[in-house]
Amino acid sequence: MTVRALRFSSALFVRLVLSVSALALLPAGCGSSDDTTTTSTQPLTCQAGQFRLQGTVDSQSVDITESSAGGGFDQVGTGELQVGQNADPSAPPVTQLNLTWPHGLLDGESSAASGTVTLATGPLAGQTLCAGNGTRVTVYKGDKGLGLVLGGLASGANCETPVQGTLAGCWN
């Protein structure tokens, strides 16, 4: 068995590396993508003490701005965000969100996540929706909170009924 080595001049090698790198940056054709976690929806930015969700659910517009009090963000082993969990029962209803992700994130990092959201107002208010494929959480740099994208929405006891829509959000 003969093993042949390829020899390139340094200039040819640099051009080859640049060409391969450029090809890697091209999007996949025919509307496909190798990265199933990306979405065109971008997370929002919140002011301190704010929780927001915007987008569509069941083909209806959603625009929610509430206090971020009554919840918290934790990354011990895994990551978790809870919003509206400790709401005052005598107060008007608030949106509830519970997201988890598999590991802690540093500032500027993102991860796939999953969980549930119960909208206090708007379409499907009071109904718990599952957030699955396409759901992401981003830890903003400089103590600016979290960015959220909720995708793969579904309803039903086992999240078996897809619900159209995607929500962008933030928590700070």
C-alpha positions as CSV (number, residue, x, y, z in Angstrom):
1,M,0.0,0.0,0.0
2,T,1.4,3.3,-1.0
3,V,0.5,6.5,0.8
4,R,1.0,9.7,-1.2
5,A,1.4,13.1,0.4
6,L,0.0,16.1,-1.3
7,R,2.3,19.1,-1.4
8,F,1.1,22.6,-1.8
9,S,2.9,25.9,-2.0
10,S,2.0,28.2,1.0
11,A,0.1,30.6,-1.3
12,L,-1.9,27.7,-2.8
13,F,-2.6,26.3,0.6
14,V,-3.9,29.7,1.9
15,R,-6.2,30.0,-1.2
16,L,-7.4,26.5,-0.7
17,V,-8.2,27.1,3.0
18,L,-9.9,30.4,2.2
19,S,-12.0,28.7,-0.5
20,V,-13.1,25.9,1.8
21,S,-13.9,28.5,4.5
22,A,-16.0,30.5,2.1
23,L,-18.0,27.4,1.1
24,A,-18.7,26.7,4.7
25,L,-20.3,30.1,5.1
26,L,-22.8,29.5,2.3
27,P,-26.3,28.6,3.3
28,A,-27.7,25.2,2.4
29,G,-29.8,25.2,-0.8
30,C,-33.5,24.6,-1.3
31,G,-34.6,26.2,2.0
32,S,-32.8,23.5,4.1
33,S,-30.4,24.0,6.9
34,D,-28.0,21.8,8.8
35,D,-28.7,23.8,11.9
36,T,-32.2,23.1,13.1
37,T,-31.9,25.4,16.1
38,T,-31.6,28.7,14.3
39,T,-34.6,30.9,13.8
40,S,-35.2,34.2,12.1
41,T,-36.9,35.4,15.3
42,Q,-34.5,37.4,17.5
43,P,-34.7,37.8,21.3
44,L,-35.8,41.2,22.7
45,T,-33.9,43.4,25.2
46,C,-35.6,44.3,28.5
47,Q,-35.1,47.1,31.0
48,A,-34.2,46.1,34.6
49,G,-37.2,44.5,36.3
50,Q,-39.0,43.8,33.0
51,F,-40.3,40.6,31.3
52,R,-41.5,40.8,27.7
53,L,-43.0,38.5,25.0
54,Q,-43.9,39.5,21.5
55,G,-44.9,37.6,18.4
56,T,-47.8,35.5,17.3
57,V,-49.6,32.5,18.8
58,D,-52.4,30.8,16.9
59,S,-52.1,33.5,14.2
60,Q,-52.9,36.2,16.7
61,S,-50.6,39.0,17.9
62,V,-49.0,38.8,21.3
63,D,-47.4,41.8,23.0
64,I,-46.8,41.4,26.8
65,T,-44.8,43.6,29.1
66,E,-44.8,42.6,32.8
67,S,-42.7,42.8,35.9
68,S,-39.9,40.2,36.2
69,A,-40.6,39.9,39.9
70,G,-42.1,36.6,41.1
71,G,-39.5,34.4,39.4
72,G,-35.9,33.8,39.0
73,F,-32.9,32.6,37.0
74,D,-30.7,29.7,38.2
75,Q,-27.8,27.9,36.6
76,V,-26.7,25.3,39.2
77,G,-25.9,22.2,37.0
78,T,-28.6,23.0,34.5
79,G,-30.2,26.3,33.6
80,E,-33.7,27.4,34.6
81,L,-35.8,30.5,34.3
82,Q,-39.1,30.8,36.1
83,V,-41.4,33.8,35.7
84,G,-44.7,34.5,37.3
85,Q,-44.5,31.5,39.6
86,N,-44.9,33.4,42.9
87,A,-47.7,35.7,41.7
88,D,-50.1,37.3,44.3
89,P,-53.4,35.3,43.9
90,S,-55.4,38.4,44.6
91,A,-53.7,40.4,41.8
92,P,-54.6,40.1,38.1
93,P,-53.2,37.1,36.4
94,V,-49.6,37.2,35.1
95,T,-47.9,35.3,32.3
96,Q,-46.1,32.2,33.6
97,L,-42.9,30.8,32.0
98,N,-40.7,27.9,33.0
99,L,-37.7,27.2,30.8
100,T,-34.9,24.7,31.3
101,W,-31.6,24.1,29.4
102,P,-29.0,21.4,29.8
103,H,-26.1,23.3,31.2
104,G,-24.9,26.6,32.6
105,L,-24.2,29.4,30.1
106,L,-21.6,32.2,30.3
107,D,-22.3,35.8,29.3
108,G,-23.0,35.9,25.5
109,E,-23.8,32.2,25.2
110,S,-27.0,30.6,23.9
111,S,-28.6,27.2,24.3
112,A,-31.6,25.2,23.1
113,A,-34.2,25.1,25.9
114,S,-37.7,23.7,26.5
115,G,-40.5,24.4,28.9
116,T,-44.0,25.8,29.2
117,V,-45.7,29.2,28.9
118,T,-49.1,30.2,30.1
119,L,-50.1,33.6,28.7
120,A,-52.2,35.8,31.0
121,T,-53.8,37.7,28.2
122,G,-54.3,37.4,24.4
123,P,-54.7,34.2,22.4
124,L,-55.1,31.0,24.3
125,A,-54.9,33.0,27.6
126,G,-54.8,30.7,30.6
127,Q,-53.9,27.6,28.5
128,T,-50.4,26.1,29.1
129,L,-48.4,25.8,26.0
130,C,-45.2,23.7,25.6
131,A,-42.2,25.4,24.0
132,G,-39.9,22.9,22.2
133,N,-37.9,22.8,19.0
134,G,-36.6,26.3,18.1
135,T,-36.7,27.5,21.7
136,R,-33.5,29.2,22.8
137,V,-32.2,31.2,25.7
138,T,-29.3,33.7,25.5
139,V,-27.5,35.1,28.5
140,Y,-26.8,38.7,27.7
141,K,-23.4,40.2,28.6
142,G,-23.0,42.7,31.4
143,D,-25.9,41.6,33.6
144,K,-28.5,42.6,31.1
145,G,-30.7,39.5,31.7
146,L,-31.8,36.9,29.2
147,G,-33.0,36.8,25.7
148,L,-35.7,34.3,24.7
149,V,-37.1,32.7,21.6
150,L,-40.0,30.4,22.2
151,G,-40.7,28.0,19.2
152,G,-42.2,24.6,18.6
153,L,-45.3,25.7,20.5
154,A,-47.9,22.9,21.2
155,S,-50.9,22.3,23.4
156,G,-52.5,19.3,25.0
157,A,-51.7,17.1,27.9
158,N,-48.7,15.6,26.1
159,C,-48.0,18.6,23.9
160,E,-49.4,16.7,20.9
161,T,-51.2,19.5,19.2
162,P,-49.0,22.0,17.3
163,V,-49.8,25.7,17.8
164,Q,-48.7,28.1,15.1
165,G,-46.4,30.9,16.2
166,T,-43.2,32.0,17.7
167,L,-42.5,34.4,20.6
168,A,-39.5,36.6,21.2
169,G,-38.8,37.8,24.7
170,C,-36.5,38.9,27.4
171,W,-36.2,38.8,31.2
172,N,-34.2,41.2,33.3
